[in-house]
Amino acid sequence: MTTPAPEKTTRRRRPSQRASTEPRPVLRLGFAGWIVSWLIPTAVMGGLLLALSLMPGLDGEGFLAPLIPLIGAAAVVVGIPGTLLVTWLFRHQPRPTVHILGYVLVGLLYGPVVLVVGAGGLVPMLIPLIGFPAGILLGLGRWMAQPLTRVDDPEREATTPGLDASQTTKDPQTKDPEHD
């Protein structure tokens, strides 16, 4: 007895490209949300370094005070384009954890900016001193900015007739005093 030959189906294995041309939801982070998610964590990081440099005994060698301008430079050179790029790249991803992890990655990139000063001595050891707290603070800043975001869902707007744009972008958990 022989084994029958497998039959090939005429159906394509990949989904058609028409499914990907449908409008996808877009997560919008306004200017105020971006300021909360970028400027506040950067200012907190600079404030922490300033407070640590002013504490007696902690800054005996004087290596913390010069880090403050480096944090500012990292925020301008890496932070602004990085956070804007993460926001733009993940605009079709409505899950906030993806955005938070992207901001953490941008914050971690603040660390290698200290190599501008020079790669000798203790300077490379300062990379984690700047990168890890900046990553955590930028992630927390993006998490704090979550109430300032909105999701524009074109599919929901098209299926819900009679609602204006302000009613379709509301969070379903928020209560509307007109309809209570």
N, C-alpha and C positions, 0 to 999 in steps of 0.2 A: 504494500500500500504506500502511496506517495503523499507527501504533504502538498496541499493546494498552494498555489502561488498567491501572495498577498495582492489584494485588489487596491488599486490607487483610486482615491476619490477625486472627483472633479472640483471639489470645493477648495478655495485657497486657504492656506494655513494662517496667513497673517490677516489681521483685521483690516478692513478697507480704510483708506485715508480720509474718507468723508467723516468718520466718527471724530477725528481729531480736529476738524475744521469748525466744530460747534463752538460757540462762545463759552469760555471757561470763567469761573469766578475770579475776581481780581481783588486782592487784599490791598487796601489803600491806607498808607500811613502819611498823615498830613505833616505840615511843617512843625506844628507844636509837638506832635508825637515823635518826630525825628529829633527835635531839640531835647525832649525828655530822655530819649534813648541814647543820645550821643553826648550832649554837652554836660548834662548833670553827672554822669559817671566819670567823665574826664575831669570835671572840676572837683569831684570828691577825691579822685586819685591824687590830683595836685595838692589838695588840702591835706590829705593824709601825709604826703611827703613833707609838706611844709611843717605840719605839727610834729612829725618825727624828727625833723632837722632842728626844731627849736627846743626839743627836750634835752636837758643837760645829761651828758654821759652817753647818749645814743649816737650823736654825731661828732665824736671826738676827732675823727680823721677828716671830716668835712666832705664826705662823698654823697650825702643825700641832697644837699641844697642844689648842686648843679644838675640833678636829675629833673627838677621841676621844669626848666625850659625844654628838656628833652621830651618830657611828657606832652608839653604843648606842641612841640614839633611833630611828635608821633601822632597826636590827635589831628593835626592839620594834614600831614603828608599821607598817613595811613588811615586814620579814622574817618575823615570826611568821605574820601572816595570809596573806602571799604564798606562803610555802612550804607551808603547810597547804592553801591553795586549789589550788596546782599539784598537790600529792599527791592531793587529792580529785578534781580535774578529770580527771587522767590515770590514774585507778585502773584503768581497763579497758585501758590501753595497756601491755602487758608489756615493750615495748622501753625500755631504760634511757636511750637517747639523747634521747628525748622529755622525760623527767623532768629530765635534766641541762640541756637547753636551757631548760626552764621555770625552773629554779633560776637559771640565768645571767640570764635576763630579770628575775627578782626582784632579783638582786644589782645589776643595772644601775639599778634604780629606787631604790637607796640614794643615788645621786648627787644627785637633785633635792631631797633633804631639807636640803641645805645652804642652800637658798633661804629656809628659815625664819629664818635669821640676818639676811638682808636681801639684796637683789639689787644692791646697789651695790658698787663697787670690784672687787676680785679674786674675790669670792665665787662668781660664776657660773663662773669658770675652775676652781674646785675640784670641780665636778660630775664631770668625768672622772677626777679624782684619787681620788675615792671610788668612783664607779660601776663603772669598768672592773675595778679589782682586786677589788672586792666580788663582781662578777659571775663573774669567773674563780674566785675562792675558793669561792663557793657552788656553782658547777658541779663543782669538784674535790671538794667535801665530799659532794655527792650521788653522785658517782662512787665515792668511798670507802665510802659507805653501801650500795653495791650488794650486798655479801655479807650484809647484815642484812635484805634484803628477801626476800619469798617470794611465789610466784604460786599463788593458789588457783584451780585449774581445775575447775569443777563437772562439765564434760563428761568429763574424765579420771577423776574420782572415781566417776562413774556407770558408766563402762565397765570399771573395774577392780574387780571384786568381791573381797572378802577382805582388802583393805588398809585399815588405819585411816588417819585423817586425817594423822598425822605422816609416814607413808610416802608419801603422794601429793603432798606439798608439797616433798619433797626435790629438790635439784638433781640431775639425772641424772649429772652429772660427779663428784659426791661419792661416795666409796666407803663402803660399809657393811661394817664388820668382821664382822658376823654372817653375811653371805652370800658372803664371800671364801673 
